[in-house]
Amino acid sequence: MTTLDQTSEIICPPTDLWSDEPPLESDLHLQQIILLLACLDWLWQERTDYYASGNLTIYYNAEQLKKRDFCGPDFFVVLDTQKRPRKSWVVWGEGGKYPNLIMEILSDSTANVDRTRKKDLYQNIFRTPDYFWFDPNTLEFEGFSLTHGQYEAIAPNEQGYLWSKELGLYLGVLDGKLRYFTNEGELVPTPQESALQERLAKEQEKLAKEEERRAKEEERRAKEEERRAKEESQRREAILAQKLRELGINPDEIV
């Protein structure tokens, strides 16, 4: 008969696993992932309750480990978690959390899998609320929202942007790149774009102050000219009055 002391120790799968993803398909894929990460990190720079990464393996069960059937979305975001570096995303080591949003960057070799097998995986196993895919070559862009356990296509707004309820942001194509937009339709900038905007704003402020200074200087000069003209007129009137008096004429009696 087995006693508590004789109970075998429960063996759990490891949680400290390295990502095992193939290289990205192209520079376009890399640039797009970096852009999505950089803009979100800039927008949420005060937040520490999310994790975003790209081309990183998500380990979600032991059978997957045995079969080495690894799954690494091109880009994903997990909310309500600790923002810190990770080797991979291990679901059983993260309180059972799956991504709230997944983005796949399509390529000729992965597009069919992203549209079918991975879509089914994210819908039925991950239960990921927001799933998008984007083709950096053809600019194909689709999004799906999990509704009653099934993915339903997200309808675009007037600008063609798709709403992510998980991020509270729109996603849309601008200049061949997938970008974030606020609820008001404003572009979420990169840190470099933000720095440039700040520099331009400071330069505009400086120019505005310089224009204001010049306007005040012109106003001062105009008033000074007016004062001098008035003084010159008074001086001439005084000289004329003096000459009239020398001639025995009272200037005050002249109409």
Residue frames relative to the residue before (quaternion, step in Angstrom):
aa qw qx qy qz dx dy dz
M 1.0000 0.0000 0.0000 0.0000 0.00 0.00 0.00
T 0.3957 -0.7434 0.4954 0.2127 3.56 -0.85 0.98
T 0.2050 -0.7622 0.6026 0.1180 3.56 -0.90 0.93
L 0.6957 -0.4551 0.3430 0.4374 3.57 -1.31 0.19
D 0.6603 0.5220 -0.3125 0.4402 3.59 1.01 -0.82
Q 0.7086 0.4564 -0.2551 0.4738 3.55 1.17 -0.60
T 0.4332 0.7144 -0.4558 0.3069 3.60 1.29 -0.09
S 0.4688 -0.6841 0.4821 0.2826 3.56 -0.86 0.94
E 0.5207 -0.6371 0.4763 0.3100 3.53 -1.11 0.74
I 0.4300 -0.6953 0.5153 0.2570 3.56 -0.92 0.92
I 0.2117 -0.7841 0.5754 0.0966 3.56 -0.78 1.06
C 0.1557 -0.7983 0.5791 0.0557 3.58 -0.66 1.14
P 0.5723 -0.5725 0.4410 0.3876 3.60 -1.09 0.55
P 0.5715 -0.5991 0.4247 0.3662 3.60 -1.09 0.57
T 0.2908 -0.7605 0.5552 0.1698 3.57 -1.18 0.55
D 0.6597 0.4874 -0.3041 0.4846 3.58 1.24 -0.38
L 0.2100 0.8108 -0.5047 0.2091 3.55 0.51 1.27
W 0.4109 -0.6924 0.5355 0.2549 3.55 -1.04 0.79
S 0.5445 -0.5858 0.4888 0.3485 3.53 -1.18 0.59
D 0.1111 -0.7947 0.5956 0.0376 3.56 -1.09 0.73
E 0.2669 0.7870 -0.5017 0.2403 3.55 0.64 1.19
P 0.5025 -0.6324 0.4873 0.3319 3.60 -1.11 0.63
P 0.6443 -0.5068 0.3810 0.4276 3.62 -1.21 0.31
L 0.5866 -0.5755 0.4370 0.3658 3.54 -1.21 0.51
E 0.6277 -0.6022 0.3626 0.3345 3.53 -1.17 0.72
S 0.8145 -0.0773 0.1150 0.5633 3.59 0.92 -0.87
D 0.6800 -0.4519 0.3743 0.4396 3.54 -1.33 0.05
L 0.5996 0.5709 -0.3602 0.4298 3.59 1.07 -0.70
H 0.6381 0.5182 -0.3210 0.4703 3.58 1.02 -0.80
L 0.6687 0.5022 -0.2963 0.4615 3.57 0.90 -0.96
Q 0.6698 0.5058 -0.3018 0.4523 3.58 0.87 -0.95
Q 0.6602 0.5150 -0.3143 0.4475 3.57 0.98 -0.82
I 0.6539 0.5045 -0.3146 0.4678 3.57 0.95 -0.85
I 0.6479 0.5130 -0.3156 0.4663 3.59 0.92 -0.89
L 0.6425 0.5324 -0.3188 0.4495 3.58 1.00 -0.85
L 0.6653 0.4968 -0.3053 0.4662 3.59 0.90 -0.90
L 0.6658 0.5005 -0.3007 0.4645 3.58 0.96 -0.86
A 0.6846 0.5117 -0.2941 0.4277 3.57 0.82 -1.04
C 0.6879 0.4885 -0.2907 0.4514 3.58 0.88 -0.93
L 0.6699 0.4852 -0.3140 0.4662 3.59 0.94 -0.83
D 0.6498 0.5071 -0.3213 0.4663 3.59 0.95 -0.81
W 0.6417 0.5052 -0.3364 0.4688 3.60 1.02 -0.68
L 0.6705 0.5031 -0.2990 0.4560 3.58 0.90 -0.94
W 0.7781 0.2995 -0.1427 0.5334 3.57 0.98 -0.88
Q 0.1979 0.8409 -0.4890 0.1208 3.59 1.12 0.57
E 0.6778 0.4690 -0.2987 0.4810 3.59 1.17 -0.43
R 0.6304 0.5611 -0.3280 0.4245 3.58 1.25 -0.23
T 0.1301 -0.7821 0.6054 0.0699 3.54 -1.17 0.67
D 0.5914 0.6123 -0.3297 0.4082 3.57 1.31 0.20
Y 0.6896 0.4021 -0.3108 0.5159 3.59 1.00 0.72
Y 0.1783 -0.7492 0.6244 0.1304 3.52 -1.35 0.30
A 0.0028 -0.7884 0.6143 -0.0321 3.57 -0.84 1.01
S 0.1130 0.7920 -0.5913 0.1020 3.55 -0.98 0.84
G 0.2329 -0.7747 0.5714 0.1383 3.53 -1.32 0.12
N 0.8427 0.1020 -0.1206 0.5146 3.54 -1.17 0.76
L 0.4635 0.6553 -0.4386 0.4041 3.55 1.02 0.93
T 0.4926 -0.6826 0.4564 0.2883 3.58 -0.88 0.95
I 0.1812 -0.7304 0.6474 0.1204 3.52 -1.16 0.79
Y 0.1562 -0.7753 0.6085 0.0651 3.58 -0.63 1.18
Y 0.0212 -0.8585 0.5113 -0.0333 3.57 -0.60 1.11
N 0.8077 -0.0127 -0.0686 0.5854 3.63 1.20 -0.04
A 0.6553 -0.5419 0.3661 0.3781 3.57 -1.27 0.42
E 0.6089 0.5637 -0.3532 0.4321 3.59 1.05 -0.71
Q 0.6072 0.5522 -0.3362 0.4619 3.53 1.09 -0.73
L 0.6424 0.5215 -0.3189 0.4623 3.58 1.00 -0.80
K 0.6539 0.5224 -0.3155 0.4471 3.58 0.95 -0.90
K 0.7416 0.4057 -0.2146 0.4893 3.57 0.91 -0.95
R 0.3041 -0.7608 0.5017 0.2774 3.57 1.32 -0.30
D 0.3429 0.7233 -0.5051 0.3228 3.52 1.08 0.88
F 0.0094 0.8641 -0.5015 0.0414 3.52 0.53 1.21
C 0.1654 -0.7849 0.5941 0.0594 3.51 -1.15 0.70
G 0.0775 0.8041 -0.5835 0.0835 3.55 -0.57 1.13
P 0.2998 -0.7555 0.5517 0.1869 3.61 -0.34 1.16
D 0.5699 -0.5891 0.4418 0.3645 3.56 -1.14 0.55
F 0.7814 -0.0613 0.0494 0.6191 3.58 1.12 -0.67
F 0.1116 0.7953 -0.5913 0.0733 3.57 -0.98 0.81
V 0.2018 -0.7584 0.6118 0.0985 3.53 -1.29 0.53
V 0.1062 -0.7588 0.6404 0.0528 3.55 -1.00 0.92
L 0.2337 -0.7872 0.5590 0.1147 3.57 -0.79 1.02
D 0.8130 0.2560 -0.2029 0.4821 3.54 -1.33 0.36
T 0.5789 0.5158 -0.4153 0.4758 3.53 0.85 1.05
Q 0.6209 -0.5640 0.3916 0.3782 3.57 -1.26 0.16
K 0.3416 -0.7254 0.5627 0.2011 3.55 -0.92 0.94
R 0.3361 0.7075 -0.5470 0.2954 3.55 -0.34 1.31
P 0.6076 -0.5571 0.4011 0.3994 3.64 -1.16 0.42
R 0.0447 -0.7867 0.6156 0.0096 3.55 -1.15 0.72
K 0.4940 -0.6365 0.5048 0.3099 3.56 -1.25 0.50
S 0.7523 -0.0883 0.1018 0.6449 3.55 1.22 -0.68
W 0.4278 -0.6452 0.5332 0.3412 3.56 -1.28 -0.06
V 0.0745 -0.8035 0.5903 -0.0169 3.57 -0.44 1.27
V 0.3936 -0.7765 0.4384 0.2236 3.55 -0.20 1.32
W 0.7134 0.4507 -0.2808 0.4572 3.63 0.83 -0.91
G 0.6711 0.4583 -0.3046 0.4967 3.58 1.25 -0.20
E 0.6947 0.4324 -0.2498 0.5178 3.55 1.35 -0.05
G 0.6431 -0.5588 0.3185 0.4156 3.55 1.09 0.74
G 0.6494 -0.5489 0.3177 0.4196 3.58 1.16 0.54
K 0.4436 0.7161 -0.4407 0.3103 3.57 1.26 0.22
Y 0.1659 -0.7435 0.6424 0.0836 3.51 -1.11 0.91
P 0.6712 -0.4995 0.3399 0.4294 3.63 -1.17 0.29
N 0.4103 -0.6814 0.5529 0.2483 3.54 -1.17 0.67
L 0.7834 0.0769 -0.0349 0.6157 3.55 1.21 -0.58
I 0.0519 -0.7728 0.6321 0.0217 3.53 -1.09 0.82
M 0.0889 -0.7668 0.6348 0.0352 3.54 -1.09 0.85
E 0.1166 -0.7689 0.6250 0.0682 3.56 -0.89 0.97
I 0.2652 -0.7372 0.6025 0.1527 3.56 -0.98 0.93
L 0.3350 -0.7991 0.4673 0.1756 3.57 -0.31 1.28
S 0.0064 0.7437 -0.6682 -0.0189 3.50 -1.33 0.55
D 0.7020 -0.4628 0.3170 0.4387 3.58 -1.23 0.23
S 0.7256 0.4530 -0.2453 0.4562 3.57 1.00 -0.80
T 0.7757 0.3561 -0.1828 0.4879 3.62 1.13 -0.50
A 0.4709 0.7263 -0.4288 0.2586 3.60 1.19 -0.44
N 0.6777 0.4988 -0.3102 0.4425 3.60 0.83 -0.92
V 0.6542 0.4994 -0.3085 0.4770 3.59 0.99 -0.84
D 0.6562 0.5196 -0.3138 0.4483 3.59 0.95 -0.87
R 0.7030 0.4682 -0.2649 0.4652 3.60 1.05 -0.77
T 0.7753 0.3341 -0.1637 0.5104 3.59 1.16 -0.50
R 0.8074 0.3093 -0.1797 0.4692 3.58 0.06 -1.30
K 0.6968 0.4522 -0.2916 0.4742 3.58 0.85 -0.90
K 0.6048 0.5483 -0.3603 0.4515 3.57 1.03 -0.69
D 0.6589 0.4949 -0.3044 0.4778 3.58 0.97 -0.85
L 0.6344 0.5331 -0.3270 0.4542 3.59 1.01 -0.82
Y 0.6985 0.4692 -0.2750 0.4652 3.58 0.83 -0.97
Q 0.6625 0.4990 -0.3011 0.4705 3.57 1.12 -0.65
N 0.8134 0.3496 -0.1486 0.4405 3.56 0.69 -1.12
I 0.7528 0.3395 -0.1952 0.5291 3.60 1.09 -0.67
F 0.7391 0.3990 -0.2320 0.4907 3.57 0.72 -1.04
R 0.1550 -0.7996 0.5500 0.1844 3.58 1.08 -0.81
T 0.2015 0.8055 -0.5239 0.1900 3.55 1.06 0.84
P 0.4526 -0.7389 0.4248 0.2622 3.63 -0.55 1.12
D 0.8058 0.1642 -0.0716 0.5644 3.62 0.92 -0.85
Y 0.0299 0.7876 -0.6137 0.0465 3.57 -0.80 1.06
F 0.0153 -0.7968 0.6029 -0.0368 3.57 -0.83 1.06
W 0.0388 -0.7562 0.6435 0.1123 3.53 -1.32 0.28
F 0.0890 -0.7926 0.6032 -0.0053 3.52 -1.17 0.75
D 0.2152 -0.7623 0.6001 0.1117 3.54 -0.98 0.94
P 0.3208 -0.7879 0.4911 0.1876 3.63 -0.39 1.17
N 0.6522 0.5039 -0.3232 0.4650 3.60 1.22 -0.23
T 0.7811 0.2883 -0.1579 0.5308 3.59 0.83 -0.97
L 0.3606 -0.7486 0.4585 0.3152 3.59 1.36 -0.37
E 0.2863 0.7360 -0.5484 0.2750 3.60 1.14 0.57
F 0.0350 0.8046 -0.5877 0.0778 3.56 -0.81 1.02
E 0.0724 0.7901 -0.6010 0.0960 3.56 -0.69 1.14
G 0.0686 -0.7968 0.5991 0.0377 3.54 -1.19 0.57
F 0.1310 -0.7946 0.5919 0.0333 3.54 -1.14 0.73
S 0.1852 -0.7670 0.6081 0.0869 3.51 -1.12 0.80
L 0.4318 -0.7105 0.4940 0.2545 3.57 -0.87 0.97
T 0.0562 0.7960 -0.5933 0.1059 3.56 -0.56 1.24
H 0.8298 -0.0953 0.0086 0.5498 3.57 -0.56 1.21
G 0.7449 -0.4456 0.2117 0.4491 3.54 0.96 0.96
Q 0.7153 0.3822 -0.2459 0.5308 3.60 1.25 -0.01
Y 0.4612 -0.6662 0.5079 0.2924 3.55 -1.11 0.68
E 0.0662 -0.7695 0.6350 0.0167 3.53 -0.95 0.99
A 0.5450 -0.6432 0.4331 0.3189 3.55 -0.95 0.92
I 0.3752 -0.7102 0.5545 0.2176 3.55 -1.02 0.86
A 0.3667 -0.7379 0.5250 0.2133 3.58 -0.75 1.05
P 0.4270 -0.7081 0.4956 0.2658 3.61 -0.88 0.87
N 0.4563 -0.6437 0.5258 0.3178 3.57 -1.22 0.43
E 0.7748 -0.3549 0.2325 0.4686 3.60 -1.26 -0.14
Q 0.6907 0.4602 -0.2707 0.4878 3.59 1.13 -0.62
G 0.5404 -0.6236 0.4033 0.3954 3.58 1.27 -0.13
Y 0.4814 0.6650 -0.4378 0.3665 3.59 1.27 0.20
L 0.2898 -0.7396 0.5834 0.1691 3.56 -1.24 0.58
W 0.3878 -0.7499 0.5000 0.1931 3.55 -0.88 1.00
S 0.1649 -0.7443 0.6395 0.0997 3.53 -1.05 0.89
K 0.2978 -0.7756 0.5275 0.1778 3.56 -0.40 1.18
E 0.6112 0.5639 -0.3519 0.4298 3.59 1.15 -0.54
L 0.7393 0.3743 -0.2171 0.5160 3.59 0.96 -0.82
G 0.3270 -0.7318 0.5240 0.2882 3.57 1.13 -0.58
L 0.6237 0.5033 -0.3255 0.5018 3.54 1.18 0.70
Y 0.4180 -0.6343 0.5737 0.3064 3.51 -1.33 0.33
L 0.1655 -0.7242 0.6516 0.1533 3.53 -1.31 0.41
G 0.1310 0.7966 -0.5773 0.1224 3.54 -0.92 0.91
V 0.5167 -0.6480 0.4736 0.2979 3.53 -1.26 0.46
L 0.0571 0.7753 -0.6235 0.0825 3.54 -0.87 1.06
D 0.8404 -0.0536 -0.0110 0.5392 3.58 -0.71 1.12
G 0.7317 -0.4614 0.2381 0.4417 3.56 0.94 0.90
K 0.6818 0.4323 -0.2801 0.5195 3.58 1.29 0.09
L 0.4360 -0.6631 0.5378 0.2845 3.54 -1.19 0.59
R 0.0222 -0.8215 0.5673 -0.0538 3.56 -0.68 1.16
Y 0.4582 -0.6367 0.5416 0.3023 3.53 -1.38 0.28
F 0.0701 -0.7632 0.6406 0.0474 3.52 -1.24 0.63
T 0.4940 -0.6575 0.4794 0.3063 3.56 -1.05 0.74
N 0.7081 -0.4340 0.3435 0.4385 3.55 -1.34 0.10
E 0.6809 0.4661 -0.2751 0.4934 3.58 1.20 -0.57
G 0.5755 -0.6249 0.3602 0.3853 3.58 1.29 0.04
E 0.4875 0.6622 -0.4397 0.3613 3.59 1.24 0.19
L 0.5080 -0.6600 0.4711 0.2907 3.55 -1.00 0.90
V 0.3315 -0.6929 0.6001 0.2233 3.57 -1.02 0.83
P 0.2941 -0.8097 0.4799 0.1659 3.60 -0.42 1.15
T 0.5148 -0.5512 0.5360 0.3793 3.49 -1.38 0.14
P 0.6578 -0.4819 0.3617 0.4520 3.63 -1.17 0.21
Q 0.6437 0.5189 -0.3258 0.4585 3.60 1.04 -0.75
E 0.6542 0.5012 -0.3068 0.4761 3.57 0.98 -0.86
S 0.6367 0.5294 -0.3215 0.4594 3.56 1.02 -0.80
A 0.6484 0.5115 -0.3107 0.4705 3.58 1.00 -0.88
L 0.6482 0.5122 -0.3123 0.4690 3.58 1.02 -0.84
Q 0.6409 0.5192 -0.3195 0.4665 3.57 0.98 -0.85
E 0.6538 0.5112 -0.3090 0.4644 3.57 0.97 -0.86
R 0.6557 0.5040 -0.3108 0.4684 3.57 1.00 -0.85
L 0.6550 0.5017 -0.3101 0.4723 3.59 0.96 -0.84
A 0.6346 0.5297 -0.3285 0.4569 3.57 1.04 -0.80
K 0.6560 0.4999 -0.3097 0.4730 3.57 1.01 -0.83
E 0.6477 0.5102 -0.3219 0.4654 3.57 1.01 -0.79
Q 0.6438 0.5088 -0.3176 0.4752 3.58 1.03 -0.80
E 0.6321 0.5217 -0.3248 0.4719 3.56 1.04 -0.79
K 0.6436 0.5215 -0.3094 0.4670 3.55 1.03 -0.85
L 0.6563 0.5017 -0.3038 0.4745 3.58 0.98 -0.88
A 0.6426 0.5244 -0.3233 0.4555 3.57 1.00 -0.84
K 0.6551 0.4983 -0.3099 0.4760 3.58 0.99 -0.81
E 0.6379 0.5199 -0.3224 0.4679 3.58 1.06 -0.77
E 0.6391 0.5127 -0.3174 0.4775 3.58 1.02 -0.79
E 0.6394 0.5183 -0.3166 0.4715 3.55 1.02 -0.83
R 0.6494 0.5144 -0.3159 0.4625 3.58 0.99 -0.86
R 0.6577 0.5072 -0.3075 0.4643 3.56 0.97 -0.87
A 0.6397 0.5274 -0.3246 0.4552 3.57 1.00 -0.84
K 0.6633 0.4916 -0.3023 0.4765 3.57 0.97 -0.85
E 0.6316 0.5284 -0.3245 0.4653 3.57 1.09 -0.78
E 0.6462 0.5091 -0.3107 0.4761 3.59 1.02 -0.81
E 0.6410 0.5162 -0.3164 0.4718 3.56 1.03 -0.81
R 0.6455 0.5177 -0.3172 0.4633 3.56 1.03 -0.83
R 0.6580 0.5085 -0.3058 0.4636 3.56 0.98 -0.88
A 0.6381 0.5276 -0.3288 0.4543 3.58 1.00 -0.86
K 0.6622 0.4933 -0.3043 0.4750 3.57 0.96 -0.86
E 0.6350 0.5279 -0.3250 0.4610 3.58 1.07 -0.80
E 0.6443 0.5089 -0.3129 0.4776 3.59 1.00 -0.84
E 0.6413 0.5231 -0.3158 0.4640 3.55 1.01 -0.85
R 0.6529 0.5130 -0.3110 0.4624 3.58 0.99 -0.85
R 0.6617 0.5054 -0.3008 0.4650 3.56 0.96 -0.93
A 0.6443 0.5192 -0.3218 0.4602 3.59 0.97 -0.84
K 0.6520 0.5139 -0.3100 0.4634 3.52 1.02 -0.84
E 0.6558 0.5062 -0.3035 0.4707 3.56 0.99 -0.89
E 0.6404 0.5209 -0.3210 0.4643 3.61 1.02 -0.80
S 0.6436 0.5144 -0.3179 0.4691 3.56 1.03 -0.84
Q 0.6612 0.4999 -0.3052 0.4688 3.56 0.97 -0.86
R 0.6283 0.5395 -0.3311 0.4522 3.57 1.07 -0.78
R 0.6740 0.4922 -0.2914 0.4676 3.57 0.92 -0.90
E 0.6313 0.5268 -0.3279 0.4651 3.56 1.03 -0.78
A 0.6462 0.5200 -0.3161 0.4606 3.57 1.04 -0.82
I 0.6445 0.5155 -0.3160 0.4680 3.61 1.01 -0.84
L 0.6584 0.5108 -0.3060 0.4603 3.56 0.95 -0.90
A 0.6509 0.5133 -0.3173 0.4607 3.57 0.98 -0.86
Q 0.6362 0.5322 -0.3274 0.4525 3.57 1.02 -0.81
K 0.6613 0.5029 -0.3054 0.4653 3.59 0.94 -0.88
L 0.6367 0.5246 -0.3273 0.4607 3.59 1.02 -0.79
R 0.6480 0.5097 -0.3251 0.4633 3.55 0.99 -0.79
E 0.6281 0.5356 -0.3314 0.4570 3.58 1.08 -0.78
L 0.6890 0.4434 -0.2674 0.5072 3.54 1.21 -0.54
G 0.5600 -0.6319 0.3684 0.3890 3.57 1.31 0.14
I 0.5708 0.5755 -0.3984 0.4292 3.54 1.20 0.37
N 0.3555 -0.7206 0.5588 0.2051 3.52 -0.95 0.95
P 0.3624 -0.7657 0.4841 0.2190 3.62 -0.41 1.17
D 0.6178 0.5623 -0.3612 0.4144 3.59 1.12 -0.55
E 0.6663 0.5010 -0.3050 0.4605 3.59 1.21 -0.42
I 0.5610 0.5827 -0.3970 0.4338 3.57 1.27 -0.11
V 0.3136 -0.7467 0.5602 0.1739 3.54 -0.82 1.05
